[in-house]
Amino acid sequence: MPKISNKGRAMPESPIRKLVPYAEAAIKKGRVIYQLNIGQPDIKTPAKALAAVKNADIEVLSYSHSAGFESYRNKLATYYKKHDINVSLEDLIITTGGSEALLFTMGSICDVGDEVIIPEPFYANYNGFATSSGVTVVPVKSKFEDGFALPPISEFEKLVTPKTKAILICNPGNPTGYLYTQEEIQQLAEIVKKHDLFIVADEVYREFAYEGAKHYSIMSVPGIEQNAIMIDSVSKRYSMCGARIGCMASKNKEVMSTAMKFAQARLSPPTFAQIASEAALDTPQEYFDEVIEEYSSRRNTLVKGLEKIDGVRVANPKGAFYCIAELPVKDAEDFAKWLLESFQLDNETIMVAPAAGFYSTPNTGLNQVRIAYVLKEENLLRALEILKAALKEYKG
Amino acid sequence: MPKISNKGRAMPESPIRKLVPYAEAAIKKGRVIYQLNIGQPDIKTPAKALAAVKNADIEVLSYSHSAGFESYRNKLATYYKKHDINVSLEDLIITTGGSEALLFTMGSICDVGDEVIIPEPFYANYNGFATSSGVTVVPVKSKFEDGFALPPISEFEKLVTPKTKAILICNPGNPTGYLYTQEEIQQLAEIVKKHDLFIVADEVYREFAYEGAKHYSIMSVPGIEQNAIMIDSVSKRYSMCGARIGCMASKNKEVMSTAMKFAQARLSPPTFAQIASEAALDTPQEYFDEVIEEYSSRRNTLVKGLEKIDGVRVANPKGAFYCIAELPVKDAEDFAKWLLESFQLDNETIMVAPAAGFYSTPNTGLNQVRIAYVLKEENLLRALEILKAALKEYKG
């Protein structure tokens, strides 16, 4: 029987998926589960996006341009200009989700064995894309106590080696909800200039900033045009996770022409989803105002509720729709399993993502969980009640 | 300015794309081009597939299961059973095109630096997926004179090293149109059993077999269930290249559970396209009968026409919709460029794919081109006239 090599380069399992078998068993027992573990919004997809697909007149569903529809790239560039991101269609490659944009980026700038520095905790699938590409993730620790602010630049500099090709950030952050300030982005700009590194910014939550905070894109910083690569996606912006449309953007021609070879090898991004994504750009501002209002209110409800529970601490999120909470438990993964296997409040329970899986450093964040506030407020309130009761019973 | 490492591991340029700038320049000059260079069929997508997307009732376009809709996998398994491929839903992962199925396969079975043996000439994007994955392609030569039949097993055995993880075939073949016989598939089964290798079969052209020839799937061979991995796609079968839906199939649980980690990292395949692909399975047999009849007739027209041109030889294709032709020129790439830059017959010209790009061995197939018969017969006939006139002028 043939053996796989090192089980696919020891591809890590997603921490969000680890608990799925426990959840499935709980559902079989008739348990109702409030899912705080994944970033699947319940917000309606803009009607214009869905209508465009229904109205599309297609006879032959053919390959599109490997970089995506020209018309879509043009309109997308106009959208970015409103966000102080000055790009034109040739600086954009439409990808199959932000996932593929990350794969193209790692493949284009890194040789096998090269290193990318990422502040941890970070979106766990970065591990997966790095493993696929044969790239090594080097974590730099951001702290719960600082609300997951940017680690001091000296900490980054300690980690730079001849193999370091890039710093990768997620802004606003998944799983932290942290939104980097203009000063922090400027600090990153200086270090990448000094060491001739790329700065890759996953900005898929750009539009989700609260309390009037402003998002600063890595693409808006003068002087690092050749270093900056932006990752984007329609998944969260328009609640279109199932479209699988993302984007890679850079003014660096060498990077983009290399990425195009990866894009051409896989032929094209999905056609129906490009139609939907192009139409989504006509979504009126009111849609976003309502969505941000909704998330902002959910965030306040969640954070306030968590802070009221004995022994629970929260790193107050300023963006995206996640937060990291510290729980009065030793092993949050064990607690999360127990919630699904053994606990119920009137036959209901909750599912959370143990945060250790978002850290690259072993034995870190063991008492933390990531909570996504993608549920309606009444459900968030109920989930908080369940968490409170569960912590009481678990400790006892 | 930051430098990319070895330009993205020396990601090769697709030989099909190399000539695109020349074609664009020709179009600017007002030239009409018959495109024989790419496998984009002009056949209509089944109406049921397109209607299903129009009729889908979606409010939130959410992530699907990372392995694809369960309902689709179930129906697909039933479809495969009709083709003597005995799989069930847990043996299938729905992917974003056959491209992603190949990436998952290489990532799952190979560590960085491992080797995959591929009969050449082969689908050029295999190079791209291998480069992305840090895997080395080892070519074994199949010969024009033999119609690109399977090379002798002894030739494969010469190339097996401790790093060899798999043999990869495309059946029926792109770019050769060759359809492996049951005996050849059996020979492959024996060598992979003997050396404990995987056999990866790209069977995306399965349904396109002519002159009553029967396709033998690697999945139908008893005794190599743990070695066999099938790659599939809806792109050609239903003329749905723009859907970007493929599939990876294997009875080997270790392979599939590793591939699932890659699938989970990229979250899910596109939703709209899965809806279309599931509905496409209801396409009546008459659709295929007509399509095969059409391709068969185009094939006959093309092959007959090519054989009539002085100095042109064809490896008669039995499947897919490509053939390799030898031309009476020294450098088919130069000829292909010249066709676009300098030649015209009543302001029309043709675009062909130089075959050297489908060989991994340098300086091979220099006088060969790949011709795709994806055009209507009247256009194929005109393309043949143009080729004949062009060869006369080019030699002169």
HADDOCK unambig.tbl for C-alpha pairs under 7 A between the chains (distance, minus, plus):
assign (segid A and resid 1 and name CA) (segid B and resid 196 and name CA) 5.66 0.50 0.50
assign (segid A and resid 1 and name CA) (segid B and resid 226 and name CA) 6.26 0.50 0.50
assign (segid A and resid 1 and name CA) (segid B and resid 227 and name CA) 6.87 0.50 0.50
assign (segid A and resid 2 and name CA) (segid B and resid 196 and name CA) 4.48 0.50 0.50
assign (segid A and resid 2 and name CA) (segid B and resid 197 and name CA) 5.25 0.50 0.50
assign (segid A and resid 2 and name CA) (segid B and resid 198 and name CA) 6.21 0.50 0.50
assign (segid A and resid 2 and name CA) (segid B and resid 227 and name CA) 6.17 0.50 0.50
assign (segid A and resid 4 and name CA) (segid B and resid 108 and name CA) 6.82 0.50 0.50
assign (segid A and resid 4 and name CA) (segid B and resid 109 and name CA) 4.37 0.50 0.50
assign (segid A and resid 4 and name CA) (segid B and resid 110 and name CA) 6.47 0.50 0.50
assign (segid A and resid 5 and name CA) (segid B and resid 109 and name CA) 5.64 0.50 0.50
assign (segid A and resid 5 and name CA) (segid B and resid 110 and name CA) 5.21 0.50 0.50
assign (segid A and resid 5 and name CA) (segid B and resid 111 and name CA) 5.30 0.50 0.50
assign (segid A and resid 6 and name CA) (segid B and resid 111 and name CA) 6.65 0.50 0.50
assign (segid A and resid 7 and name CA) (segid B and resid 108 and name CA) 6.61 0.50 0.50
assign (segid A and resid 7 and name CA) (segid B and resid 258 and name CA) 6.68 0.50 0.50
assign (segid A and resid 8 and name CA) (segid B and resid 107 and name CA) 5.60 0.50 0.50
assign (segid A and resid 8 and name CA) (segid B and resid 108 and name CA) 4.10 0.50 0.50
assign (segid A and resid 8 and name CA) (segid B and resid 109 and name CA) 5.64 0.50 0.50
assign (segid A and resid 8 and name CA) (segid B and resid 110 and name CA) 6.11 0.50 0.50
assign (segid A and resid 8 and name CA) (segid B and resid 111 and name CA) 6.12 0.50 0.50
assign (segid A and resid 8 and name CA) (segid B and resid 258 and name CA) 6.47 0.50 0.50
assign (segid A and resid 9 and name CA) (segid B and resid 111 and name CA) 5.41 0.50 0.50
assign (segid A and resid 11 and name CA) (segid B and resid 261 and name CA) 6.65 0.50 0.50
assign (segid A and resid 13 and name CA) (segid B and resid 261 and name CA) 5.91 0.50 0.50
assign (segid A and resid 14 and name CA) (segid B and resid 265 and name CA) 6.92 0.50 0.50
assign (segid A and resid 40 and name CA) (segid B and resid 62 and name CA) 6.75 0.50 0.50
assign (segid A and resid 42 and name CA) (segid B and resid 60 and name CA) 6.80 0.50 0.50
assign (segid A and resid 43 and name CA) (segid B and resid 60 and name CA) 6.71 0.50 0.50
assign (segid A and resid 44 and name CA) (segid B and resid 59 and name CA) 5.60 0.50 0.50
assign (segid A and resid 44 and name CA) (segid B and resid 60 and name CA) 4.91 0.50 0.50
assign (segid A and resid 45 and name CA) (segid B and resid 59 and name CA) 6.10 0.50 0.50
assign (segid A and resid 45 and name CA) (segid B and resid 60 and name CA) 5.09 0.50 0.50
assign (segid A and resid 45 and name CA) (segid B and resid 61 and name CA) 6.28 0.50 0.50
assign (segid A and resid 53 and name CA) (segid B and resid 54 and name CA) 6.85 0.50 0.50
assign (segid A and resid 54 and name CA) (segid B and resid 53 and name CA) 6.85 0.50 0.50
assign (segid A and resid 54 and name CA) (segid B and resid 54 and name CA) 4.29 0.50 0.50
assign (segid A and resid 59 and name CA) (segid B and resid 44 and name CA) 5.61 0.50 0.50
assign (segid A and resid 59 and name CA) (segid B and resid 45 and name CA) 6.10 0.50 0.50
assign (segid A and resid 60 and name CA) (segid B and resid 42 and name CA) 6.79 0.50 0.50
assign (segid A and resid 60 and name CA) (segid B and resid 43 and name CA) 6.70 0.50 0.50
assign (segid A and resid 60 and name CA) (segid B and resid 44 and name CA) 4.93 0.50 0.50
assign (segid A and resid 60 and name CA) (segid B and resid 45 and name CA) 5.10 0.50 0.50
assign (segid A and resid 60 and name CA) (segid B and resid 239 and name CA) 6.67 0.50 0.50
assign (segid A and resid 60 and name CA) (segid B and resid 240 and name CA) 6.97 0.50 0.50
assign (segid A and resid 61 and name CA) (segid B and resid 45 and name CA) 6.28 0.50 0.50
assign (segid A and resid 61 and name CA) (segid B and resid 239 and name CA) 6.71 0.50 0.50
assign (segid A and resid 61 and name CA) (segid B and resid 240 and name CA) 4.89 0.50 0.50
assign (segid A and resid 61 and name CA) (segid B and resid 241 and name CA) 6.15 0.50 0.50
assign (segid A and resid 61 and name CA) (segid B and resid 242 and name CA) 5.08 0.50 0.50
assign (segid A and resid 61 and name CA) (segid B and resid 243 and name CA) 6.75 0.50 0.50
assign (segid A and resid 62 and name CA) (segid B and resid 40 and name CA) 6.74 0.50 0.50
assign (segid A and resid 62 and name CA) (segid B and resid 240 and name CA) 6.11 0.50 0.50
assign (segid A and resid 62 and name CA) (segid B and resid 241 and name CA) 4.94 0.50 0.50
assign (segid A and resid 62 and name CA) (segid B and resid 242 and name CA) 4.47 0.50 0.50
assign (segid A and resid 63 and name CA) (segid B and resid 241 and name CA) 5.21 0.50 0.50
assign (segid A and resid 63 and name CA) (segid B and resid 242 and name CA) 4.28 0.50 0.50
assign (segid A and resid 64 and name CA) (segid B and resid 242 and name CA) 6.44 0.50 0.50
assign (segid A and resid 99 and name CA) (segid B and resid 266 and name CA) 5.40 0.50 0.50
assign (segid A and resid 107 and name CA) (segid B and resid 8 and name CA) 5.60 0.50 0.50
assign (segid A and resid 107 and name CA) (segid B and resid 132 and name CA) 6.16 0.50 0.50
assign (segid A and resid 108 and name CA) (segid B and resid 4 and name CA) 6.84 0.50 0.50
assign (segid A and resid 108 and name CA) (segid B and resid 7 and name CA) 6.59 0.50 0.50
assign (segid A and resid 108 and name CA) (segid B and resid 8 and name CA) 4.04 0.50 0.50
assign (segid A and resid 109 and name CA) (segid B and resid 4 and name CA) 4.37 0.50 0.50
assign (segid A and resid 109 and name CA) (segid B and resid 5 and name CA) 5.63 0.50 0.50
assign (segid A and resid 109 and name CA) (segid B and resid 7 and name CA) 6.97 0.50 0.50
assign (segid A and resid 109 and name CA) (segid B and resid 8 and name CA) 5.58 0.50 0.50
assign (segid A and resid 110 and name CA) (segid B and resid 4 and name CA) 6.46 0.50 0.50
assign (segid A and resid 110 and name CA) (segid B and resid 5 and name CA) 5.21 0.50 0.50
assign (segid A and resid 110 and name CA) (segid B and resid 8 and name CA) 6.08 0.50 0.50
assign (segid A and resid 111 and name CA) (segid B and resid 5 and name CA) 5.30 0.50 0.50
assign (segid A and resid 111 and name CA) (segid B and resid 6 and name CA) 6.65 0.50 0.50
assign (segid A and resid 111 and name CA) (segid B and resid 8 and name CA) 6.13 0.50 0.50
assign (segid A and resid 111 and name CA) (segid B and resid 9 and name CA) 5.37 0.50 0.50
assign (segid A and resid 112 and name CA) (segid B and resid 134 and name CA) 6.67 0.50 0.50
assign (segid A and resid 125 and name CA) (segid B and resid 265 and name CA) 5.11 0.50 0.50
assign (segid A and resid 128 and name CA) (segid B and resid 262 and name CA) 6.84 0.50 0.50
assign (segid A and resid 128 and name CA) (segid B and resid 265 and name CA) 5.69 0.50 0.50
assign (segid A and resid 132 and name CA) (segid B and resid 107 and name CA) 6.17 0.50 0.50
assign (segid A and resid 132 and name CA) (segid B and resid 133 and name CA) 6.22 0.50 0.50
assign (segid A and resid 133 and name CA) (segid B and resid 132 and name CA) 6.22 0.50 0.50
assign (segid A and resid 133 and name CA) (segid B and resid 133 and name CA) 5.67 0.50 0.50
assign (segid A and resid 134 and name CA) (segid B and resid 112 and name CA) 6.69 0.50 0.50
assign (segid A and resid 134 and name CA) (segid B and resid 134 and name CA) 6.85 0.50 0.50
assign (segid A and resid 196 and name CA) (segid B and resid 1 and name CA) 5.67 0.50 0.50
assign (segid A and resid 196 and name CA) (segid B and resid 2 and name CA) 4.49 0.50 0.50
assign (segid A and resid 197 and name CA) (segid B and resid 2 and name CA) 5.27 0.50 0.50
assign (segid A and resid 198 and name CA) (segid B and resid 2 and name CA) 6.22 0.50 0.50
assign (segid A and resid 226 and name CA) (segid B and resid 1 and name CA) 6.27 0.50 0.50
assign (segid A and resid 227 and name CA) (segid B and resid 1 and name CA) 6.87 0.50 0.50
assign (segid A and resid 227 and name CA) (segid B and resid 2 and name CA) 6.16 0.50 0.50
assign (segid A and resid 239 and name CA) (segid B and resid 60 and name CA) 6.68 0.50 0.50
assign (segid A and resid 239 and name CA) (segid B and resid 61 and name CA) 6.71 0.50 0.50
assign (segid A and resid 240 and name CA) (segid B and resid 60 and name CA) 6.96 0.50 0.50
assign (segid A and resid 240 and name CA) (segid B and resid 61 and name CA) 4.88 0.50 0.50
assign (segid A and resid 240 and name CA) (segid B and resid 62 and name CA) 6.10 0.50 0.50
assign (segid A and resid 241 and name CA) (segid B and resid 61 and name CA) 6.15 0.50 0.50
assign (segid A and resid 241 and name CA) (segid B and resid 62 and name CA) 4.94 0.50 0.50
assign (segid A and resid 241 and name CA) (segid B and resid 63 and name CA) 5.21 0.50 0.50
assign (segid A and resid 242 and name CA) (segid B and resid 61 and name CA) 5.08 0.50 0.50
assign (segid A and resid 242 and name CA) (segid B and resid 62 and name CA) 4.49 0.50 0.50
assign (segid A and resid 242 and name CA) (segid B and resid 63 and name CA) 4.29 0.50 0.50
assign (segid A and resid 242 and name CA) (segid B and resid 64 and name CA) 6.45 0.50 0.50
assign (segid A and resid 242 and name CA) (segid B and resid 270 and name CA) 5.67 0.50 0.50
assign (segid A and resid 242 and name CA) (segid B and resid 271 and name CA) 5.13 0.50 0.50
assign (segid A and resid 243 and name CA) (segid B and resid 61 and name CA) 6.76 0.50 0.50
assign (segid A and resid 243 and name CA) (segid B and resid 270 and name CA) 5.38 0.50 0.50
assign (segid A and resid 243 and name CA) (segid B and resid 271 and name CA) 6.04 0.50 0.50
assign (segid A and resid 244 and name CA) (segid B and resid 270 and name CA) 5.43 0.50 0.50
assign (segid A and resid 258 and name CA) (segid B and resid 7 and name CA) 6.66 0.50 0.50
assign (segid A and resid 258 and name CA) (segid B and resid 8 and name CA) 6.44 0.50 0.50
assign (segid A and resid 261 and name CA) (segid B and resid 11 and name CA) 6.64 0.50 0.50
assign (segid A and resid 261 and name CA) (segid B and resid 13 and name CA) 5.88 0.50 0.50
assign (segid A and resid 262 and name CA) (segid B and resid 128 and name CA) 6.85 0.50 0.50
assign (segid A and resid 265 and name CA) (segid B and resid 14 and name CA) 6.88 0.50 0.50
assign (segid A and resid 265 and name CA) (segid B and resid 125 and name CA) 5.10 0.50 0.50
assign (segid A and resid 265 and name CA) (segid B and resid 128 and name CA) 5.70 0.50 0.50
assign (segid A and resid 266 and name CA) (segid B and resid 99 and name CA) 5.40 0.50 0.50
assign (segid A and resid 270 and name CA) (segid B and resid 242 and name CA) 5.69 0.50 0.50
assign (segid A and resid 270 and name CA) (segid B and resid 243 and name CA) 5.40 0.50 0.50
assign (segid A and resid 270 and name CA) (segid B and resid 244 and name CA) 5.43 0.50 0.50
assign (segid A and resid 271 and name CA) (segid B and resid 242 and name CA) 5.14 0.50 0.50
assign (segid A and resid 271 and name CA) (segid B and resid 243 and name CA) 6.05 0.50 0.50
assign (segid A and resid 272 and name CA) (segid B and resid 272 and name CA) 6.44 0.50 0.50
assign (segid A and resid 272 and name CA) (segid B and resid 273 and name CA) 6.96 0.50 0.50
assign (segid A and resid 273 and name CA) (segid B and resid 272 and name CA) 6.95 0.50 0.50
